[in-house]
Amino acid sequence: MPSRIALALFVTIALVSCAAPATPSTPTATVTATAAATSTAIATATTLPAGARRFAIVPERSVATIRVREQVAAIPAPGDAVLTTRAFTGAVVLLPDGGFASGSSFAADLDALKSDEPLRDEWIKFNTLNTRVYPRAEFTLARVSGVPMPIATQGEWAATLEGTMRIHGVERPVAWPVQVTRSTGEVRVQGATAFKFGDYGMAVPANRLILSVVDDVRLEIDLVAREP
């Protein structure tokens, strides 16, 4: 339903993954350009610390899914609003002690969010996500635990990914339970987390078509990153 998609879109802002400072002092265009330049520098750097591994996100093989429970006026039973996106960018450098080099992050372009209701998508972007000011959601990685280091060329582990989520001008620390699968030349990370709209300074979506919304945003990621 349109309402569900709206909520899902709103939730997607969380996705994936971080927020700018609550009162940004730098123009959005500059912040976005700086983040992109940082990722590019990491992805293209020719010199790495001994034992470090560099991985770049593969957008066509990565997806984020957001789910929010809602009750729509025209529907007798509640249901999930669901939204997905593949508009990822980013690169990380994994250090041999399980930490990440400065600038390691991945981000989602919120203006690329889509559902089966384009008009509702635009409403959410304009009114809820405010993508004119906050065009990206970003996750900056700090450390991974639960994976033997230095990381092997093959393996699968239950791990925790620690870092900072930046969404809608709000920045919060996150410890994300994930499943890490390592195969030759790449790594796959799958996981889910939940948060409330207010955690990132956003109001629960509401309009005349939505009777109620559960204040519980569920974010699922399935990311693939490849070594150069």
C-alpha positions as CSV (number, residue, x, y, z in Angstrom):
1,M,0.0,0.0,0.0
2,P,1.1,3.6,-0.6
3,S,1.2,4.2,3.2
4,R,3.4,1.2,3.8
5,I,5.8,2.2,1.2
6,A,5.9,5.7,2.6
7,L,6.9,4.4,6.0
8,A,9.4,2.0,4.5
9,L,11.0,4.9,2.7
10,F,11.2,6.9,5.8
11,V,12.8,4.0,7.6
12,T,15.3,3.6,4.8
13,I,16.9,6.8,5.9
14,A,18.2,4.8,8.7
15,L,19.8,2.6,6.5
16,V,21.9,2.2,5.9
17,S,23.9,3.2,7.6
18,C,24.9,7.5,9.8
19,A,24.0,11.2,10.2
20,A,25.6,14.5,9.9
21,P,26.0,16.6,13.1
22,A,22.6,17.8,14.5
23,T,23.3,21.3,13.3
24,P,25.6,21.0,10.3
25,S,28.0,23.9,10.0
26,T,29.1,22.8,6.5
27,P,26.9,23.0,3.4
28,T,25.4,19.7,2.4
29,A,27.1,19.7,-0.9
30,T,30.5,20.1,0.7
31,V,29.8,17.3,3.2
32,T,28.6,15.0,0.5
33,A,31.6,15.8,-1.7
34,T,34.0,15.3,1.2
35,A,32.5,11.9,2.1
36,A,32.7,10.8,-1.5
37,A,36.3,12.0,-1.8
38,T,37.2,10.1,1.4
39,S,35.8,6.8,0.1
40,T,37.5,7.3,-3.2
41,A,40.8,7.9,-1.5
42,I,40.5,4.7,0.5
43,A,39.4,2.7,-2.5
44,T,42.2,3.9,-4.7
45,A,45.1,4.1,-2.2
46,T,48.1,2.1,-3.3
47,T,49.8,1.8,0.1
48,L,48.2,-0.1,3.0
49,P,49.4,-0.9,6.4
50,A,51.0,-4.4,6.7
51,G,48.3,-7.0,6.9
52,A,45.5,-4.7,6.0
53,R,42.8,-5.5,3.4
54,R,40.9,-3.0,1.3
55,F,37.3,-3.8,0.2
56,A,34.9,-1.7,-2.0
57,I,31.1,-2.1,-2.0
58,V,29.6,-3.9,-5.0
59,P,26.2,-2.0,-5.4
60,E,24.6,-4.5,-7.8
61,R,25.1,-7.3,-5.3
62,S,24.2,-5.3,-2.2
63,V,20.7,-4.5,-0.8
64,A,19.1,-2.8,2.2
65,T,15.6,-3.6,3.3
66,I,13.5,-1.5,5.7
67,R,10.3,-2.7,7.4
68,V,7.8,-0.8,9.5
69,R,4.5,-2.1,10.9
70,E,1.5,0.2,10.0
71,Q,-2.3,0.3,10.0
72,V,-3.7,1.9,6.9
73,A,-7.2,3.4,6.8
74,A,-8.3,1.4,3.7
75,I,-6.9,-2.0,5.0
76,P,-8.6,-3.9,7.8
77,A,-5.5,-5.6,9.1
78,P,-2.0,-4.1,9.9
79,G,0.9,-4.9,7.6
80,D,4.5,-4.1,6.9
81,A,5.7,-1.2,4.8
82,V,8.8,-2.4,2.9
83,L,11.4,-0.6,1.0
84,T,14.7,-1.7,-0.6
85,T,17.6,0.1,-2.2
86,R,20.9,-0.8,-3.9
87,A,22.2,2.7,-4.2
88,F,25.4,2.1,-2.2
89,T,28.9,3.6,-2.3
90,G,31.9,3.2,-0.1
91,A,35.1,1.4,0.7
92,V,36.8,0.2,3.8
93,V,40.3,-0.8,5.0
94,L,40.3,-3.6,7.5
95,L,43.3,-3.6,9.7
96,P,45.0,-6.8,11.0
97,D,43.8,-6.1,14.6
98,G,40.1,-5.9,13.6
99,G,39.9,-2.1,13.5
100,F,39.2,-0.1,10.4
101,A,41.3,2.7,8.9
102,S,40.0,6.3,9.2
103,G,37.4,7.1,6.5
104,S,36.2,3.5,6.2
105,S,32.4,3.8,5.5
106,F,29.5,2.9,3.3
107,A,26.6,5.1,2.4
108,A,23.2,5.1,0.7
109,D,21.9,7.8,-1.6
110,L,18.4,8.5,-0.2
111,D,17.2,10.2,-3.3
112,A,17.5,6.9,-5.1
113,L,15.0,5.2,-2.8
114,K,12.1,3.6,-4.7
115,S,8.9,1.7,-4.1
116,D,5.8,0.8,-6.1
117,E,4.4,4.3,-5.3
118,P,6.6,7.1,-6.9
119,L,4.4,9.9,-5.6
120,R,4.5,8.6,-2.0
121,D,8.3,8.2,-2.4
122,E,8.6,11.8,-3.3
123,W,6.4,12.9,-0.3
124,I,8.6,10.9,2.1
125,K,11.8,12.3,0.7
126,F,10.6,15.9,0.9
127,N,8.7,15.8,4.2
128,T,10.3,13.0,6.3
129,L,13.8,12.3,5.1
130,N,14.4,15.9,3.9
131,T,16.9,14.7,1.3
132,R,17.5,18.3,0.2
133,V,19.5,18.7,3.4
134,Y,20.4,15.1,4.2
135,P,20.9,13.3,0.9
136,R,22.9,10.4,2.4
137,A,22.7,7.9,5.2
138,E,26.1,6.7,6.2
139,F,27.7,4.1,8.4
140,T,31.3,4.7,9.5
141,L,33.1,1.5,10.6
142,A,35.3,1.4,13.7
143,R,35.9,-2.3,14.6
144,V,34.6,-5.8,13.9
145,S,34.7,-8.5,16.6
146,G,34.1,-12.2,16.3
147,V,36.2,-12.6,13.2
148,P,39.7,-14.2,13.6
149,M,42.3,-11.7,12.6
150,P,44.0,-11.3,10.2
151,I,41.0,-12.3,8.2
152,A,41.3,-15.6,6.4
153,T,40.6,-16.1,2.7
154,Q,37.7,-18.4,3.4
155,G,35.3,-18.7,6.3
156,E,32.0,-17.7,8.0
157,W,31.5,-16.1,11.4
158,A,28.9,-14.6,13.6
159,A,30.3,-11.1,14.4
160,T,29.6,-7.7,15.7
161,L,30.2,-4.6,13.5
162,E,30.8,-1.5,15.6
163,G,30.7,2.1,14.2
164,T,28.6,5.2,13.9
165,M,25.3,5.6,12.1
166,R,24.6,9.0,10.7
167,I,21.0,9.8,9.7
168,H,19.0,13.0,9.3
169,G,21.6,15.1,11.1
170,V,21.9,12.8,14.1
171,E,24.9,10.6,14.8
172,R,24.7,7.5,17.1
173,P,27.0,4.6,18.0
174,V,25.9,1.2,16.7
175,A,26.9,-2.4,17.5
176,W,25.4,-4.4,14.7
177,P,25.1,-8.2,14.9
178,V,26.1,-9.6,11.5
179,Q,27.0,-12.8,9.7
180,V,30.3,-12.4,7.8
181,T,31.1,-14.7,4.9
182,R,34.6,-14.6,3.4
183,S,35.4,-16.1,0.0
184,T,38.2,-15.5,-2.4
185,G,38.5,-11.8,-3.2
186,E,35.4,-10.6,-1.4
187,V,33.4,-10.5,1.8
188,R,29.6,-10.6,2.4
189,V,28.0,-9.0,5.5
190,Q,24.4,-9.8,6.4
191,G,22.6,-8.4,9.5
192,A,19.6,-6.7,11.0
193,T,19.0,-4.0,13.6
194,A,16.1,-1.9,14.9
195,F,15.6,1.6,16.1
196,K,12.9,4.2,16.8
197,F,12.2,7.2,14.6
198,G,13.1,9.6,17.4
199,D,16.5,8.1,17.8
200,Y,17.5,10.0,14.7
201,G,15.4,13.1,15.2
202,M,12.5,12.1,13.1
203,A,8.8,12.0,13.9
204,V,6.7,8.9,13.3
205,P,5.2,9.3,9.8
206,A,1.5,10.2,9.8
207,N,-1.2,11.5,7.4
208,R,-4.9,11.0,6.9
209,L,-4.4,7.6,5.3
210,I,-2.4,6.1,8.1
211,L,-4.3,5.1,11.3
212,S,-1.2,4.1,13.3
213,V,2.5,3.2,12.9
214,V,4.5,1.1,15.2
215,D,7.6,3.1,16.3
216,D,10.0,0.2,15.5
217,V,12.1,0.5,12.3
218,R,13.7,-2.7,11.2
219,L,16.7,-2.4,9.0
220,E,18.3,-5.4,7.2
221,I,21.5,-5.3,5.1
222,D,23.1,-7.7,2.7
223,L,26.3,-6.1,1.5
224,V,29.0,-7.5,-0.7
225,A,32.4,-5.9,-0.9
226,R,35.3,-6.9,-3.1
227,E,39.1,-6.6,-3.0
228,P,40.7,-4.7,-5.9
